[in-house]
Amino acid sequence: MGDGSLPYAFAAAVGMMIADGCLQCARAQCAPDAQIFIDPRLAPHRVPVTREQVVNTLASQRLSPEVKKRVMENYYAQDQPIEVPFRGGTVLIHPHDPCVQQYIER
């Protein structure tokens, strides 16, 4: 380590400690045995769309077909897992409980 790499090794060690601390904070919300890949507080979420909102949207004369299609897509997708690219694979996150995550390798 006499080649000047000590500052880089130190920075990497401090970075890992900080990252581990952040993961520990994220785990505080979840079960201790949960496999957390994406911090649940930062996980993307879907906006809930009610059946009533869909009916009103489709009945509207003012909204374009594109808007109606998007509302329908959001309605049907709201209970599907959220896919987040992560380290060469994908993490599937439960749409209602971000503590439930699964890593899928590609």
C-alpha positions as CSV (number, residue, x, y, z in Angstrom):
1,M,0.0,0.0,0.0
2,G,3.0,2.3,-0.3
3,D,2.0,3.2,-3.8
4,G,-0.5,6.0,-2.8
5,S,-3.5,3.7,-2.8
6,L,-4.1,4.1,1.0
7,P,-6.4,7.2,0.6
8,Y,-8.5,5.2,-2.0
9,A,-8.7,2.2,0.3
10,F,-9.7,4.4,3.2
11,A,-12.3,6.1,1.2
12,A,-13.7,2.8,0.0
13,A,-13.8,1.5,3.6
14,V,-15.6,4.6,4.8
15,G,-18.0,4.4,1.9
16,M,-18.8,0.8,2.7
17,M,-19.5,1.7,6.4
18,I,-21.8,4.5,5.4
19,A,-23.6,2.3,2.9
20,D,-23.9,-0.4,5.6
21,G,-25.4,2.1,8.0
22,C,-27.9,3.2,5.4
23,L,-28.9,-0.4,4.8
24,Q,-29.3,-0.9,8.5
25,C,-31.6,2.1,8.6
26,A,-33.7,0.6,5.8
27,R,-33.9,-2.7,7.5
28,A,-35.3,-1.0,10.6
29,Q,-38.6,-0.7,8.8
30,C,-38.6,-4.3,7.5
31,A,-38.4,-7.8,9.1
32,P,-34.8,-8.6,10.2
33,D,-34.6,-11.5,7.8
34,A,-35.9,-9.5,4.7
35,Q,-33.6,-9.4,1.7
36,I,-33.3,-5.7,1.0
37,F,-31.7,-4.7,-2.3
38,I,-33.4,-1.3,-2.8
39,D,-34.0,1.0,0.2
40,P,-37.8,0.7,0.8
41,R,-38.0,4.4,1.4
42,L,-36.6,5.1,-2.0
43,A,-38.4,2.3,-3.9
44,P,-40.7,3.6,-6.7
45,H,-44.4,3.2,-6.1
46,R,-47.4,3.3,-8.2
47,V,-50.2,5.8,-7.8
48,P,-53.4,3.9,-6.8
49,V,-56.3,4.2,-9.3
50,T,-59.7,3.3,-8.1
51,R,-62.4,1.6,-10.2
52,E,-64.5,4.8,-9.8
53,Q,-61.6,6.9,-11.3
54,V,-61.4,4.6,-14.3
55,V,-65.2,4.7,-14.9
56,N,-65.2,8.5,-14.7
57,T,-62.2,8.8,-17.0
58,L,-63.6,6.5,-19.6
59,A,-67.0,8.3,-19.5
60,S,-65.3,11.7,-20.0
61,Q,-65.8,13.4,-23.3
62,R,-63.0,15.9,-22.7
63,L,-60.1,13.4,-22.2
64,S,-58.1,12.1,-25.2
65,P,-57.9,8.3,-26.0
66,E,-54.3,8.4,-25.0
67,V,-55.1,9.7,-21.5
68,K,-57.9,7.0,-21.1
69,K,-55.4,4.3,-22.3
70,R,-52.8,5.5,-19.7
71,V,-55.3,5.4,-16.9
72,M,-56.4,1.9,-17.8
73,E,-52.7,0.8,-18.0
74,N,-52.1,2.3,-14.5
75,Y,-55.2,0.6,-13.2
76,Y,-54.2,-2.9,-14.4
77,A,-50.5,-2.5,-13.4
78,Q,-51.1,-1.2,-9.9
79,D,-50.9,-4.7,-8.3
80,Q,-48.0,-5.9,-10.5
81,P,-44.5,-6.1,-9.1
82,I,-42.3,-3.0,-9.7
83,E,-39.2,-3.8,-11.7
84,V,-36.0,-1.9,-10.8
85,P,-32.7,-2.5,-12.7
86,F,-30.0,-3.5,-10.2
87,R,-26.4,-4.7,-10.6
88,G,-26.9,-6.4,-14.0
89,G,-30.3,-7.9,-13.0
90,T,-33.7,-6.8,-11.8
91,V,-35.2,-6.4,-8.4
92,L,-38.9,-7.1,-8.2
93,I,-40.6,-5.0,-5.5
94,H,-44.0,-5.8,-4.1
95,P,-46.4,-3.0,-5.1
96,H,-47.9,-2.6,-1.6
97,D,-45.0,-3.7,0.7
98,P,-41.6,-2.4,-0.5
99,C,-39.9,-4.7,2.1
100,V,-40.8,-7.7,-0.1
101,Q,-38.1,-7.8,-2.8
102,Q,-36.7,-10.4,-5.1
103,Y,-33.5,-10.2,-7.2
104,I,-33.6,-11.8,-10.7
105,E,-30.3,-12.3,-12.6
106,R,-30.2,-11.7,-16.3
